[in-house]
Amino acid sequence: MGTRDPRVDTYIRKSAAFARPILERLREDVHACCPDVVETIKWSMPAFEYKGLLCGLAAFKGHCTFGFWKHALVVGDDPKADEAMGSFGRITSVADLPKRSVFRRYMRKAMRLNERGVTAPREKARPRSPIPMHPAFKRALAGNGKAAATFEAFPPSHRREYLEWIAEAKQETTRARRIGQAVDWLAAGKPRNWKHMKR
């Protein structure tokens, strides 16, 4: 018999109003297809296990996602998957979800893969081009030794998150605000996405 995790209830309850019906529907559909599924939390998001990791869901500010752990083997080359993390792209309403018959087919396939012990294919990491540090950010770090030391001590992925965030700003006022926020967070020893990290 499957289990429900109260942490998943909490996650759904704390999600944005638009996301709650999407997450509830996905959760119910997973349980309906796989009565022996076990709920858990992985990477701070709801996940479902059945003879191994099966699938997971997440809510963000403007959309939800749902993904099969062995996505490539279950869904294949679906262009929707390129829209966002997960197997069904950006989900902003229940209407964006696949038909229940399609969802059941995918779930059965994912379950069979786990039953047979098939492992997820490992994707080769594509080298990412370096992001240059914006001169204004460089100056701001030079003026705050603690923030600069934190930035230098961070792993490359954490440094990249800050550099991308600042580089993506379309207006100078936005960039200046982000740089100020980045320096404050770095001085406090915080990575860029500290708000989303498990406490």
C-alpha positions in Angstrom: 0.0 0.0 0.0 1.3 3.5 -0.9 2.0 6.2 1.6 1.3 9.9 1.8 3.8 12.3 3.3 2.5 15.3 5.3 5.4 17.3 4.0 3.8 17.1 0.6 0.5 18.5 2.1 2.5 21.4 3.5 4.3 22.0 0.2 1.0 22.1 -1.7 -0.6 24.3 1.0 2.2 26.8 0.8 2.2 27.0 -3.0 0.6 29.8 -5.0 -3.2 29.6 -5.4 -3.0 28.8 -9.1 -0.6 25.9 -8.4 -2.6 24.1 -5.7 -5.2 22.5 -8.0 -2.5 21.4 -10.5 -0.4 19.8 -7.7 -3.4 18.1 -6.2 -4.5 16.7 -9.5 -1.1 15.4 -10.3 -0.7 13.9 -6.9 -4.1 12.1 -7.1 -3.3 10.9 -10.6 0.0 9.4 -9.5 -1.7 7.5 -6.6 -4.5 6.4 -8.9 -2.0 4.9 -11.4 0.3 3.5 -8.8 -1.4 2.5 -5.5 1.9 1.4 -4.0 3.7 4.7 -4.6 5.5 6.2 -1.6 5.7 10.0 -1.3 8.8 11.8 -0.1 10.6 15.1 -0.5 13.7 15.3 -2.6 15.6 18.4 -3.5 13.0 20.3 -1.4 10.2 19.2 -3.8 7.6 16.4 -3.7 8.8 13.1 -5.2 7.2 9.7 -5.7 9.0 6.4 -5.3 8.0 3.0 -6.6 10.9 0.5 -6.7 13.1 3.5 -7.0 12.5 7.1 -7.9 9.5 7.4 -10.2 8.6 11.0 -10.7 8.3 14.4 -9.0 6.5 17.7 -9.1 7.2 21.3 -8.2 5.6 24.7 -8.1 7.3 28.0 -9.0 6.2 31.6 -9.1 4.4 31.4 -12.4 4.2 27.7 -13.3 4.3 24.1 -12.1 6.3 21.2 -13.5 6.0 17.4 -13.4 8.8 15.1 -14.4 9.5 11.4 -14.7 12.8 10.4 -13.3 13.5 8.4 -16.5 12.0 11.1 -18.7 13.8 10.2 -21.9 12.7 6.5 -21.7 9.1 7.4 -20.7 8.2 10.5 -22.7 10.9 10.5 -25.3 11.7 13.6 -27.4 8.8 15.8 -26.5 9.5 19.5 -27.4 7.3 20.6 -24.5 10.0 19.3 -22.1 12.3 22.1 -23.4 9.9 24.8 -22.1 10.7 24.1 -18.4 12.2 21.5 -16.1 10.1 18.4 -16.2 8.3 16.2 -18.7 5.3 18.4 -19.6 6.8 21.8 -19.9 5.3 24.9 -18.1 2.0 24.0 -16.5 0.0 27.1 -15.5 -3.4 25.5 -15.2 -5.1 22.0 -15.0 -5.9 22.4 -18.7 -2.2 22.2 -19.5 -2.0 18.7 -18.1 -2.0 15.7 -20.5 -5.2 13.7 -20.8 -5.6 11.2 -18.0 -5.3 8.3 -20.5 -2.0 9.7 -21.7 -0.8 10.3 -18.2 -1.7 6.7 -17.2 0.2 5.3 -20.2 3.3 7.2 -19.2 3.0 6.2 -15.6 2.6 2.5 -16.5 5.7 2.8 -18.7 7.7 4.5 -15.8 6.5 1.8 -13.4 7.6 -1.0 -15.7 11.0 0.5 -16.1 11.5 0.6 -12.3 10.2 -2.9 -12.0 12.7 -4.2 -14.5 15.5 -2.2 -12.8 16.3 -0.1 -15.9 18.5 2.9 -15.0 18.0 6.4 -16.3 20.4 7.2 -19.2 23.0 9.7 -18.1 23.2 12.8 -20.2 26.6 14.1 -21.0 27.1 17.5 -19.5 27.5 20.2 -22.1 30.3 22.6 -21.4 28.8 26.0 -20.6 30.4 29.2 -21.8 31.8 31.4 -19.0 29.8 34.5 -18.0 31.9 37.6 -17.7 31.5 39.6 -14.5 29.7 42.9 -15.1 32.1 45.8 -14.4 29.7 47.4 -11.9 29.4 44.1 -10.0 33.2 43.8 -10.0 33.5 47.3 -8.5 30.8 46.6 -5.9 32.6 43.4 -4.8 35.9 45.4 -4.6 34.2 47.7 -2.1 33.0 44.9 0.2 35.7 42.5 1.3 33.3 40.1 3.0 31.1 39.8 -0.1 34.1 39.3 -2.4 35.5 36.6 -0.1 32.2 34.7 -0.1 31.9 35.0 -3.8 35.4 33.7 -4.4 34.8 30.8 -1.9 31.6 29.7 -3.6 31.6 26.7 -6.0 31.4 27.7 -9.7 27.7 26.9 -9.9 26.9 29.4 -7.1 29.1 32.1 -8.7 27.4 31.5 -12.0 23.9 31.9 -10.5 24.9 35.5 -9.4 26.6 36.3 -12.7 23.6 35.1 -14.7 21.1 37.0 -12.6 23.0 40.3 -13.0 23.7 39.7 -16.7 20.0 39.0 -17.4 18.9 42.4 -16.2 17.5 44.4 -19.1 17.6 47.8 -17.5 20.4 49.5 -15.7 18.2 50.3 -12.7 17.3 46.6 -12.4 21.0 45.7 -12.7 22.0 48.2 -10.0 19.3 46.9 -7.7 20.4 43.3 -8.3 24.0 44.1 -7.7 23.2 45.8 -4.4 21.1 42.8 -3.3 23.8 40.4 -4.4 26.5 42.2 -2.4 24.2 42.2 0.7 23.4 38.5 0.3 27.1 37.6 -0.3 28.2 39.6 2.7 25.8 37.5 4.7 27.3 34.3 3.2 24.2 33.5 1.2 24.0 31.9 -2.3 21.8 33.5 -4.9 18.9 31.0 -4.4 19.2 30.8 -0.6 15.4 31.4 -0.2 14.7 28.1 -1.9 17.2 26.0 0.0 16.2 23.5 2.7 16.4 25.0 6.2 
